[in-house]
Amino acid sequence: MPRHELHLHLPPTTITKTDAEIVVWSGDSLLGRLLLSKGGIDWWPANNKIVHHTMGWERFAVLIADKGRKKRG
């Protein structure tokens, strides 16, 4: 399994007008960028500056509860 790295680029205060960005790597390969904002999340796949995926927080909460793995603590 490749080693995953997350590079965080967070604003110095609570997220208001500037998104927080998480750059996601799998080994030496860039998987993409995850942007967190007040309105929801955006996923920008690697090497793609035109098409991205977006989701509001309510839909994300339903999706992760339905499709995510449950773990304790």
Distance bins in CASP14 RR format, pairs under 12 A and 6 or more apart:
PFRMAT RR
TARGET T0000
AUTHOR 0000-0000-0000
RMODE 2
METHOD distances of the structure
MODEL  1
1 26 0 0 0 0 1 0 0 0 0 0 0
1 27 0 0 0 0 1 0 0 0 0 0 0
2 24 0 0 0 0 0 1 0 0 0 0 0
2 25 0 0 0 0 1 0 0 0 0 0 0
2 26 1 0 1 0 0 0 0 0 0 0 0
2 27 1 0 1 0 0 0 0 0 0 0 0
2 28 0 0 0 0 1 0 0 0 0 0 0
2 29 1 0 0 1 0 0 0 0 0 0 0
2 30 0 0 0 0 0 1 0 0 0 0 0
2 31 0 0 0 0 1 0 0 0 0 0 0
3 24 0 0 0 0 0 1 0 0 0 0 0
3 25 0 0 0 0 1 0 0 0 0 0 0
3 26 1 0 0 1 0 0 0 0 0 0 0
3 27 1 0 1 0 0 0 0 0 0 0 0
3 28 0 0 0 0 1 0 0 0 0 0 0
3 29 0 0 0 0 0 1 0 0 0 0 0
4 22 0 0 0 0 0 1 0 0 0 0 0
4 23 0 0 0 0 0 1 0 0 0 0 0
4 24 1 0 0 1 0 0 0 0 0 0 0
4 25 1 0 0 1 0 0 0 0 0 0 0
4 26 1 0 1 0 0 0 0 0 0 0 0
4 27 1 0 0 1 0 0 0 0 0 0 0
4 28 0 0 0 0 0 1 0 0 0 0 0
4 29 0 0 0 0 0 1 0 0 0 0 0
4 30 0 0 0 0 0 1 0 0 0 0 0
4 31 0 0 0 0 1 0 0 0 0 0 0
4 32 0 0 0 0 0 1 0 0 0 0 0
5 22 0 0 0 0 0 1 0 0 0 0 0
5 23 0 0 0 0 1 0 0 0 0 0 0
5 24 1 0 0 1 0 0 0 0 0 0 0
5 25 1 0 1 0 0 0 0 0 0 0 0
5 26 0 0 0 0 1 0 0 0 0 0 0
5 27 1 0 0 1 0 0 0 0 0 0 0
5 28 0 0 0 0 1 0 0 0 0 0 0
5 29 0 0 0 0 0 1 0 0 0 0 0
5 30 0 0 0 0 1 0 0 0 0 0 0
5 31 0 0 0 0 1 0 0 0 0 0 0
5 32 0 0 0 0 0 1 0 0 0 0 0
6 20 0 0 0 0 0 1 0 0 0 0 0
6 21 0 0 0 0 0 1 0 0 0 0 0
6 22 1 0 1 0 0 0 0 0 0 0 0
6 23 1 0 0 1 0 0 0 0 0 0 0
6 24 1 0 1 0 0 0 0 0 0 0 0
6 25 1 0 0 1 0 0 0 0 0 0 0
6 26 0 0 0 0 0 1 0 0 0 0 0
6 27 0 0 0 0 0 1 0 0 0 0 0
6 30 0 0 0 0 0 1 0 0 0 0 0
6 31 0 0 0 0 1 0 0 0 0 0 0
6 32 0 0 0 0 0 1 0 0 0 0 0
6 33 0 0 0 0 0 1 0 0 0 0 0
6 34 0 0 0 0 1 0 0 0 0 0 0
7 20 0 0 0 0 0 1 0 0 0 0 0
7 21 0 0 0 0 1 0 0 0 0 0 0
7 22 1 0 0 1 0 0 0 0 0 0 0
7 23 1 0 1 0 0 0 0 0 0 0 0
7 24 0 0 0 0 1 0 0 0 0 0 0
7 25 1 0 0 1 0 0 0 0 0 0 0
7 30 0 0 0 0 1 0 0 0 0 0 0
7 31 0 0 0 0 0 1 0 0 0 0 0
7 32 0 0 0 0 0 1 0 0 0 0 0
7 33 0 0 0 0 1 0 0 0 0 0 0
7 34 0 0 0 0 0 1 0 0 0 0 0
8 20 1 0 0 1 0 0 0 0 0 0 0
8 21 1 0 0 1 0 0 0 0 0 0 0
8 22 1 0 1 0 0 0 0 0 0 0 0
8 23 1 0 0 1 0 0 0 0 0 0 0
8 24 0 0 0 0 0 1 0 0 0 0 0
8 33 0 0 0 0 0 1 0 0 0 0 0
8 34 0 0 0 0 1 0 0 0 0 0 0
8 35 0 0 0 0 0 1 0 0 0 0 0
8 36 0 0 0 0 0 1 0 0 0 0 0
9 15 0 0 0 0 0 1 0 0 0 0 0
9 18 0 0 0 0 1 0 0 0 0 0 0
9 19 0 0 0 0 1 0 0 0 0 0 0
9 20 1 0 0 1 0 0 0 0 0 0 0
9 21 1 0 1 0 0 0 0 0 0 0 0
9 22 1 0 0 1 0 0 0 0 0 0 0
9 23 1 0 0 1 0 0 0 0 0 0 0
9 24 0 0 0 0 0 1 0 0 0 0 0
9 33 0 0 0 0 1 0 0 0 0 0 0
9 34 0 0 0 0 0 1 0 0 0 0 0
9 35 0 0 0 0 1 0 0 0 0 0 0
9 36 0 0 0 0 0 1 0 0 0 0 0
10 18 0 0 0 0 1 0 0 0 0 0 0
10 19 0 0 0 0 1 0 0 0 0 0 0
10 20 1 0 1 0 0 0 0 0 0 0 0
10 21 1 0 0 1 0 0 0 0 0 0 0
10 22 0 0 0 0 1 0 0 0 0 0 0
10 23 0 0 0 0 0 1 0 0 0 0 0
10 34 0 0 0 0 0 1 0 0 0 0 0
10 35 0 0 0 0 0 1 0 0 0 0 0
10 36 0 0 0 0 1 0 0 0 0 0 0
11 17 0 0 0 0 1 0 0 0 0 0 0
11 18 1 0 1 0 0 0 0 0 0 0 0
11 19 0 0 0 0 1 0 0 0 0 0 0
11 20 1 0 0 1 0 0 0 0 0 0 0
11 21 0 0 0 0 1 0 0 0 0 0 0
11 35 0 0 0 0 0 1 0 0 0 0 0
11 36 0 0 0 0 0 1 0 0 0 0 0
11 37 0 0 0 0 0 1 0 0 0 0 0
11 38 0 0 0 0 0 1 0 0 0 0 0
12 18 0 0 0 0 1 0 0 0 0 0 0
12 20 0 0 0 0 0 1 0 0 0 0 0
13 20 0 0 0 0 0 1 0 0 0 0 0
14 20 0 0 0 0 0 1 0 0 0 0 0
14 36 0 0 0 0 0 1 0 0 0 0 0
14 37 0 0 0 0 0 1 0 0 0 0 0
14 38 0 0 0 0 1 0 0 0 0 0 0
15 21 0 0 0 0 0 1 0 0 0 0 0
15 35 0 0 0 0 0 1 0 0 0 0 0
15 36 1 0 0 1 0 0 0 0 0 0 0
15 37 1 0 0 1 0 0 0 0 0 0 0
15 38 1 0 1 0 0 0 0 0 0 0 0
15 39 0 0 0 0 1 0 0 0 0 0 0
15 40 0 0 0 0 1 0 0 0 0 0 0
15 41 0 0 0 0 0 1 0 0 0 0 0
15 57 0 0 0 0 0 1 0 0 0 0 0
16 37 0 0 0 0 1 0 0 0 0 0 0
16 38 1 0 0 1 0 0 0 0 0 0 0
16 39 0 0 0 0 0 1 0 0 0 0 0
17 37 0 0 0 0 1 0 0 0 0 0 0
17 38 0 0 0 0 1 0 0 0 0 0 0
17 39 0 0 0 0 0 1 0 0 0 0 0
18 35 0 0 0 0 1 0 0 0 0 0 0
18 36 0 0 0 0 0 1 0 0 0 0 0
18 37 0 0 0 0 1 0 0 0 0 0 0
18 38 0 0 0 0 0 1 0 0 0 0 0
19 33 0 0 0 0 1 0 0 0 0 0 0
19 34 0 0 0 0 1 0 0 0 0 0 0
19 35 1 0 1 0 0 0 0 0 0 0 0
19 36 1 0 0 1 0 0 0 0 0 0 0
19 37 1 0 1 0 0 0 0 0 0 0 0
19 38 0 0 0 0 1 0 0 0 0 0 0
19 39 0 0 0 0 1 0 0 0 0 0 0
19 40 0 0 0 0 1 0 0 0 0 0 0
19 41 0 0 0 0 1 0 0 0 0 0 0
19 42 1 0 0 1 0 0 0 0 0 0 0
19 44 0 0 0 0 0 1 0 0 0 0 0
19 52 0 0 0 0 0 1 0 0 0 0 0
19 54 0 0 0 0 0 1 0 0 0 0 0
20 33 0 0 0 0 0 1 0 0 0 0 0
20 34 0 0 0 0 1 0 0 0 0 0 0
20 35 1 0 0 1 0 0 0 0 0 0 0
20 36 1 0 1 0 0 0 0 0 0 0 0
20 37 1 0 0 1 0 0 0 0 0 0 0
20 38 0 0 0 0 0 1 0 0 0 0 0
20 39 0 0 0 0 0 1 0 0 0 0 0
20 40 0 0 0 0 0 1 0 0 0 0 0
20 41 0 0 0 0 1 0 0 0 0 0 0
20 42 0 0 0 0 0 1 0 0 0 0 0
21 32 0 0 0 0 0 1 0 0 0 0 0
21 33 1 0 1 0 0 0 0 0 0 0 0
21 34 1 0 0 1 0 0 0 0 0 0 0
21 35 1 0 1 0 0 0 0 0 0 0 0
21 36 1 0 0 1 0 0 0 0 0 0 0
21 37 0 0 0 0 0 1 0 0 0 0 0
21 41 0 0 0 0 0 1 0 0 0 0 0
21 42 0 0 0 0 1 0 0 0 0 0 0
21 43 0 0 0 0 0 1 0 0 0 0 0
21 44 0 0 0 0 1 0 0 0 0 0 0
22 31 0 0 0 0 0 1 0 0 0 0 0
22 32 0 0 0 0 1 0 0 0 0 0 0
22 33 1 0 0 1 0 0 0 0 0 0 0
22 34 1 0 1 0 0 0 0 0 0 0 0
22 35 1 0 0 1 0 0 0 0 0 0 0
22 36 1 0 0 1 0 0 0 0 0 0 0
22 41 0 0 0 0 1 0 0 0 0 0 0
22 42 0 0 0 0 0 1 0 0 0 0 0
22 43 0 0 0 0 0 1 0 0 0 0 0
22 44 0 0 0 0 0 1 0 0 0 0 0
23 29 0 0 0 0 0 1 0 0 0 0 0
23 30 1 0 0 1 0 0 0 0 0 0 0
23 31 0 0 0 0 1 0 0 0 0 0 0
23 32 1 0 0 1 0 0 0 0 0 0 0
23 33 1 0 1 0 0 0 0 0 0 0 0
23 34 0 0 0 0 1 0 0 0 0 0 0
23 35 0 0 0 0 0 1 0 0 0 0 0
23 43 0 0 0 0 0 1 0 0 0 0 0
23 44 0 0 0 0 1 0 0 0 0 0 0
23 46 0 0 0 0 1 0 0 0 0 0 0
24 30 1 0 0 1 0 0 0 0 0 0 0
24 31 1 0 1 0 0 0 0 0 0 0 0
24 32 1 0 1 0 0 0 0 0 0 0 0
24 33 1 0 0 1 0 0 0 0 0 0 0
24 34 1 0 0 1 0 0 0 0 0 0 0
24 35 0 0 0 0 0 1 0 0 0 0 0
24 43 0 0 0 0 1 0 0 0 0 0 0
24 44 0 0 0 0 0 1 0 0 0 0 0
24 45 0 0 0 0 0 1 0 0 0 0 0
24 46 0 0 0 0 1 0 0 0 0 0 0
25 31 1 0 0 1 0 0 0 0 0 0 0
25 32 0 0 0 0 1 0 0 0 0 0 0
25 33 0 0 0 0 0 1 0 0 0 0 0
25 34 0 0 0 0 0 1 0 0 0 0 0
25 46 0 0 0 0 1 0 0 0 0 0 0
26 32 0 0 0 0 1 0 0 0 0 0 0
26 46 0 0 0 0 1 0 0 0 0 0 0
28 46 0 0 0 0 0 1 0 0 0 0 0
29 45 0 0 0 0 0 1 0 0 0 0 0
29 46 1 0 0 1 0 0 0 0 0 0 0
29 47 0 0 0 0 0 1 0 0 0 0 0
30 44 0 0 0 0 0 1 0 0 0 0 0
30 45 0 0 0 0 1 0 0 0 0 0 0
30 46 1 0 1 0 0 0 0 0 0 0 0
30 47 1 0 0 1 0 0 0 0 0 0 0
30 48 0 0 0 0 0 1 0 0 0 0 0
31 43 0 0 0 0 1 0 0 0 0 0 0
31 44 0 0 0 0 0 1 0 0 0 0 0
31 45 1 0 0 1 0 0 0 0 0 0 0
31 46 1 0 1 0 0 0 0 0 0 0 0
31 47 0 0 0 0 0 1 0 0 0 0 0
31 48 0 0 0 0 0 1 0 0 0 0 0
32 42 0 0 0 0 0 1 0 0 0 0 0
32 43 1 0 0 1 0 0 0 0 0 0 0
32 44 1 0 1 0 0 0 0 0 0 0 0
32 45 1 0 1 0 0 0 0 0 0 0 0
32 46 1 0 1 0 0 0 0 0 0 0 0
32 47 0 0 0 0 1 0 0 0 0 0 0
32 48 0 0 0 0 1 0 0 0 0 0 0
32 49 0 0 0 0 0 1 0 0 0 0 0
32 52 0 0 0 0 1 0 0 0 0 0 0
32 53 0 0 0 0 0 1 0 0 0 0 0
33 41 0 0 0 0 0 1 0 0 0 0 0
33 42 0 0 0 0 1 0 0 0 0 0 0
33 43 1 0 0 1 0 0 0 0 0 0 0
33 44 1 0 1 0 0 0 0 0 0 0 0
33 45 0 0 0 0 1 0 0 0 0 0 0
33 46 0 0 0 0 1 0 0 0 0 0 0
33 47 0 0 0 0 0 1 0 0 0 0 0
33 48 0 0 0 0 1 0 0 0 0 0 0
33 49 0 0 0 0 0 1 0 0 0 0 0
33 52 0 0 0 0 1 0 0 0 0 0 0
33 53 0 0 0 0 0 1 0 0 0 0 0
34 40 0 0 0 0 0 1 0 0 0 0 0
34 41 1 0 0 1 0 0 0 0 0 0 0
34 42 1 0 0 1 0 0 0 0 0 0 0
34 43 1 0 1 0 0 0 0 0 0 0 0
34 44 1 0 0 1 0 0 0 0 0 0 0
34 45 0 0 0 0 0 1 0 0 0 0 0
34 46 0 0 0 0 0 1 0 0 0 0 0
34 52 0 0 0 0 0 1 0 0 0 0 0
34 53 0 0 0 0 1 0 0 0 0 0 0
34 54 0 0 0 0 0 1 0 0 0 0 0
34 55 0 0 0 0 0 1 0 0 0 0 0
34 60 0 0 0 0 0 1 0 0 0 0 0
35 41 1 0 0 1 0 0 0 0 0 0 0
35 42 1 0 1 0 0 0 0 0 0 0 0
35 43 1 0 0 1 0 0 0 0 0 0 0
35 44 1 0 0 1 0 0 0 0 0 0 0
35 52 0 0 0 0 1 0 0 0 0 0 0
35 53 0 0 0 0 0 1 0 0 0 0 0
35 54 0 0 0 0 1 0 0 0 0 0 0
35 55 0 0 0 0 0 1 0 0 0 0 0
35 56 0 0 0 0 0 1 0 0 0 0 0
36 42 0 0 0 0 1 0 0 0 0 0 0
36 43 0 0 0 0 0 1 0 0 0 0 0
36 54 0 0 0 0 0 1 0 0 0 0 0
36 55 0 0 0 0 0 1 0 0 0 0 0
36 56 0 0 0 0 0 1 0 0 0 0 0
36 57 0 0 0 0 1 0 0 0 0 0 0
36 60 0 0 0 0 0 1 0 0 0 0 0
37 54 0 0 0 0 1 0 0 0 0 0 0
37 55 0 0 0 0 0 1 0 0 0 0 0
37 56 0 0 0 0 1 0 0 0 0 0 0
37 57 0 0 0 0 1 0 0 0 0 0 0
37 60 0 0 0 0 0 1 0 0 0 0 0
38 56 0 0 0 0 0 1 0 0 0 0 0
38 57 0 0 0 0 1 0 0 0 0 0 0
39 54 0 0 0 0 1 0 0 0 0 0 0
39 55 0 0 0 0 1 0 0 0 0 0 0
39 56 1 0 1 0 0 0 0 0 0 0 0
39 57 1 0 0 1 0 0 0 0 0 0 0
39 58 0 0 0 0 1 0 0 0 0 0 0
39 59 0 0 0 0 0 1 0 0 0 0 0
39 60 0 0 0 0 0 1 0 0 0 0 0
40 53 0 0 0 0 0 1 0 0 0 0 0
40 54 1 0 0 1 0 0 0 0 0 0 0
40 55 1 0 0 1 0 0 0 0 0 0 0
40 56 1 0 1 0 0 0 0 0 0 0 0
40 57 1 0 1 0 0 0 0 0 0 0 0
40 58 0 0 0 0 1 0 0 0 0 0 0
40 59 0 0 0 0 1 0 0 0 0 0 0
40 60 1 0 0 1 0 0 0 0 0 0 0
40 61 0 0 0 0 0 1 0 0 0 0 0
40 63 0 0 0 0 0 1 0 0 0 0 0
41 52 0 0 0 0 0 1 0 0 0 0 0
41 53 0 0 0 0 1 0 0 0 0 0 0
41 54 1 0 0 1 0 0 0 0 0 0 0
41 55 1 0 1 0 0 0 0 0 0 0 0
41 56 1 0 0 1 0 0 0 0 0 0 0
41 57 1 0 0 1 0 0 0 0 0 0 0
41 58 0 0 0 0 0 1 0 0 0 0 0
41 59 0 0 0 0 1 0 0 0 0 0 0
41 60 1 0 1 0 0 0 0 0 0 0 0
41 61 0 0 0 0 0 1 0 0 0 0 0
41 63 0 0 0 0 0 1 0 0 0 0 0
41 64 0 0 0 0 0 1 0 0 0 0 0
42 48 0 0 0 0 0 1 0 0 0 0 0
42 51 0 0 0 0 0 1 0 0 0 0 0
42 52 1 0 1 0 0 0 0 0 0 0 0
42 53 1 0 0 1 0 0 0 0 0 0 0
42 54 1 0 1 0 0 0 0 0 0 0 0
42 55 1 0 0 1 0 0 0 0 0 0 0
42 56 0 0 0 0 1 0 0 0 0 0 0
42 60 0 0 0 0 0 1 0 0 0 0 0
43 51 0 0 0 0 0 1 0 0 0 0 0
43 52 1 0 0 1 0 0 0 0 0 0 0
43 53 1 0 1 0 0 0 0 0 0 0 0
43 54 1 0 0 1 0 0 0 0 0 0 0
43 55 0 0 0 0 1 0 0 0 0 0 0
43 56 0 0 0 0 0 1 0 0 0 0 0
43 60 0 0 0 0 0 1 0 0 0 0 0
44 50 0 0 0 0 1 0 0 0 0 0 0
44 51 0 0 0 0 1 0 0 0 0 0 0
44 52 1 0 1 0 0 0 0 0 0 0 0
44 53 0 0 0 0 1 0 0 0 0 0 0
44 54 0 0 0 0 1 0 0 0 0 0 0
45 51 1 0 0 1 0 0 0 0 0 0 0
45 52 1 0 0 1 0 0 0 0 0 0 0
45 53 1 0 0 1 0 0 0 0 0 0 0
46 52 0 0 0 0 0 1 0 0 0 0 0
53 59 0 0 0 0 0 1 0 0 0 0 0
53 60 0 0 0 0 0 1 0 0 0 0 0
53 63 0 0 0 0 0 1 0 0 0 0 0
54 60 0 0 0 0 0 1 0 0 0 0 0
55 61 0 0 0 0 1 0 0 0 0 0 0
55 62 0 0 0 0 1 0 0 0 0 0 0
55 63 1 0 0 1 0 0 0 0 0 0 0
55 64 0 0 0 0 0 1 0 0 0 0 0
56 62 0 0 0 0 1 0 0 0 0 0 0
56 63 0 0 0 0 1 0 0 0 0 0 0
56 64 0 0 0 0 0 1 0 0 0 0 0
57 63 0 0 0 0 0 1 0 0 0 0 0
57 64 0 0 0 0 0 1 0 0 0 0 0
58 64 0 0 0 0 0 1 0 0 0 0 0
58 65 0 0 0 0 0 1 0 0 0 0 0
59 65 0 0 0 0 0 1 0 0 0 0 0
59 66 0 0 0 0 0 1 0 0 0 0 0
59 67 0 0 0 0 0 1 0 0 0 0 0
60 66 0 0 0 0 0 1 0 0 0 0 0
60 67 0 0 0 0 0 1 0 0 0 0 0
60 68 0 0 0 0 0 1 0 0 0 0 0
61 67 0 0 0 0 0 1 0 0 0 0 0
61 68 0 0 0 0 0 1 0 0 0 0 0
62 68 0 0 0 0 0 1 0 0 0 0 0
64 70 0 0 0 0 0 1 0 0 0 0 0
64 71 0 0 0 0 0 1 0 0 0 0 0
END
